[in-house]
């Protein structure tokens, strides 16, 4: 799969990373700069990620983001300043066309991975589509999602992301078998290391998380054949406005990435 100057063919591990949400002007730029530098030192493709709207927050009082108009302006500025591809979530069919005018990748949230109208609207754009596997689905069920996308004309521009499966209440478990199973679709497969350690709704009016296990699961996923890693990061995760408990601290990301790259090279030698 081609993405601008990058070839996401599995020969090099690629990274999708950024803050959960566009919470201000400075923090996303700081993260983009640090992650681009870390990936460039290893020769790895880097894709910046941030959401302009978190439409699935636990509480209606939680911060959602700047909204689509202001958010797309900010994403466009980051894309131009750092010369990196940009990924963001879409939640409604009408979001897809305007978002694809700015972003290289449209991400379908896990809760919405079977919403046919949303998938079709995303497929009708020129963007690459990253579809997160629903926490309620088996990995082989994603073959049906890919078939939908192919029927809508998106063959060759779909990525799939594993982000854990519901395991009782307020908990997720990651089954690494899902990575080779989903790779049978022919799509690049990404592992979402930080949402996989989320504890959905586990802190009452917000989700909890176990960030210390994100690098552990990321290493396992790369060993299992993941083509890319998705990781949310922040200079001060405990002060982040969304998903702080499962974010990897920004200053730890270069070391995490070096280890993941070494594993990927070993597995693919």
Helices and strands as residue ranges (DSSP letters): E 2-3, E 6-7, E 14-18, H 26-42, E 46-49, H 68-82, E 85-90, H 93-100, E 105-108, G 110-112, H 116-123, E 128-132, G 139-141, H 142-151, E 158-162, E 165-166, E 172-173, H 177-183, E 188-192, G 195-197, E 198-199, E 208-209, G 211-213, H 214-223, E 228-234, G 237-239, G 244-246, E 248-249, G 250-252, H 253-267
